[in-house]
Amino acid sequence: ALSRQSLAIVFSIFATASVVTLLLSGTFVAAMITCGILLLAHLSGRAMLSIMHANGAGLAVTVPLGLIPQALGGFVLAAFHMLTPATIALMLVGMAVTSLLLAKPTGLVPPALGKPLGTAERLPILLMFPVMFFNLVWAVVPEIQHDANHYHLAVSQSYLGSHGFIDLPYFFHSYLYRFIDMLFTIGLALQGAEAAKLLSFAFGLVAAYGVFWLGRLAFDERTG
């Protein structure tokens, strides 16, 4: 049977290897900015739930919910051609202050989701760590994929260079620009393509976490 100690050991190895990878690749600052964006999303989501008197939700709810105002704020800045690294940073600081003022003190993990993992759940998590690490390595290397270089990063860079939305008829995919692309734009403005790619990596972790807890909440641990 897999013990908590074995899970903790593998997690420690994964965490150490991840930090070393970030340091050697020169993307540690970008990783810290990515963590800051996700932390702000959690605070914003918690504040929004507090306003709706729906306290008690965990990170699987607060983080995706809190990313919405960041994307909306970026769209507003872009619509008024005020999309610059300085205005984006000011927007995020304003959101952080507002979220801290509005949110009520609550725990990060609600009681319904705070149960310890059983043996059946530890093996899949252990198997996920190598996959997560390889995805992290892919996130910190220079981008070579066509979709990223000719759509997500390219369109975002064009909007940043013009301080807002512009017509890009030679970029057909620019007409498919979405909320997630604005989040990439925010990362790109704050710390370049490295932050945007690490955000994409983090979104995958948040999605996996959300699916697990949703399955665990609606059914049982094995389903999650």
N, C-alpha and C positions, 0 to 999 in steps of 0.2 A: 504494500500500500504506500501511496505517495504521501509523505508527511508535509506539514507546513514548513518544516525546516528545509526540505529539498526545494520547495517552491521559492523560499526566501533566498537560498543559495543561487539558484538559477537567475532569479530576478537581479540579485546583486551583480552577477557576472554580466548580465545584459546591460544593466545601468552603467557599469564601469566601462564596458566596451563602447557604449553609445557616447559617453562623455569624451572618451579618448578620440573617437571618430570625429566628433564635432570640433574638438580642439585641433586635431591634425589637419582637418579640412578647412579650417578657418571660418567655420559657420556657427561657432558657439554663440556669438552675439545675435545672429539671426534666430537661433533656437530660443534664446531668452526673450526676444521680441515676440516670437510665436507663442511662447508660454504666457507672455503678458496679454496678448490678444485673447487667448482662451480664458485666462483668469478674468479679464474684463467681461467676456461673454457670460461667464458664470455669474458674476456680480449683477450684470444687467438682467439676466434671466431671473435671478432670485428677486431682484427689485420688482420686475414686472409681475411675477407670481404673488409677491407680497401685496401689490396694489389690488390684485384680483382676489385677495384673501385665499390663495391656494398654496400656502406654505407647506413645506415637507417634501418637495420634489428633489431628486438628486441630480447629479451632474449630467446624467443622460437626458434630462429635460432642460435644465437651466442653460447649458452650453449652447445647444442648437437654437434655443429661443433667444438667447442673448446675442447671437450672431446677426439676427435680423436687424436691430437698430444700427449696428455698425455698417451693414450693407446699405441700408436706407440712407444713412447719413452720408455715405460716400456718393450715392446717386444724387443727393441734393447738392453736394459740393460740385460734382461734375456738371450738373444741369446749369449751375450759375458760373461755371468756368472758374471755380476756386479750388480745383483739385490739385493741391501741392503737398509735399511732405509736411510742411509746417502746419497747414490747415487740418490735415488728417491727424497729426499728433495732437493739436489743440482739441479737435473733436473727440478723440479717445480720452483725453484727460478730463474733458467736460462730462463725458459719459461715466467715467469712473467716479468722479465726485458726486454726480447725481445719483448713481446707483448706491453708493455708500450712504447717502442721506435718506434714500427711500426704503432701502432694504431693512427688514427686521432681523435681528440676530437669530439665525437658525442653523442647525447642523448641516454638514455637507452631505451626509448620507441619511435618508429617512429610515425609520425603524424597519419598515417592510423590506428594505433592500439591504439591511445591514447584517444579515445572517452570514456566518463564515462559510467558506466554500467546502463542499464535501470532496471525498476522494475522487469521485467520478468526474468532477469539474477541474481538478488540478492537472490531469494529464493533458487535456486539450490546451490549457493555458501554457503549460510547459512547452508543448509543441509549437505554440504561436510565437514564442520569443525568438527563435532563429529566423522565422519569416519576417517578424517585425524589424529585426536587425538588418537583414538584407534590404528591406524596403527603405530603412533609414539611410543605408549606404547609397542606394539609388537616388535618394532625395538630396544628398549633399554633393553629388558629382555634377559636372556641367550638363545641362539639358541637351539632349540630342533628338528627342522625339519630335516628329513633324507637328503634331497637334499642339504641343506646348509652344514651340518656337514660332509657329505661324498662326496661332490663334490666341490662346490664353495669355501668354506673356507678351506677344507682339501687340495685340490690341490694347492691353492694359498699358503698355509702354507708350503707345501712341496717344492715348487719352491723358496720361501723365504729362507727356511733352507738350500737349495743347492745353493743359490745365482743365480739361473737361471733355464732354462728348463732342465728337466731330464726325462728319460723314466720311466713311472709308469705303467707297464703292469698289475699290480693288481688293478689299478684305470682305469677302462674302460672309465669313463667319462672324464678323463684327456685328452683324444684325442679330446674332444669337447670344449676345452678351447678357449674362444673368447675374443674380445675386452673388453666386460663388465666385464669379469673375471679378466682381467688385472687391471681394475679400482678398483675392489674389492681388488686385491693384493696391490695396492697402499695404499688404506685405511688401510688394515691390517698391512702393514709395518709401517705406521705412528702412528696409535693409536689402533691397535688390531682389534678384531672382531667387537667392538662397532662402529668404524668408517666405516667398510665395510657394516654393517647392516644399518647404517644411510645413507650411500650413496645409497643403494638400495631403502630406503624410499624416498630419495630426487629425484631419477630417476623417481619414480612414479608421484611425483608432477610436475616435468619438462614435463613428457609425457602428463599429463592431461592439463597442461598449453598450451602446443604446439597444442594439438587437439582443444582446445577451440579457440585459436587465429586463427588457420588455418580455422576453420569453420566460424568464424566471418569475416575473411578477404575474403574468397571465396564466402560466401553466406550472412548471416546476423547474428545478435546477438543471435537470438533464436536458429538457427542451431548450432552455436558455443557452 
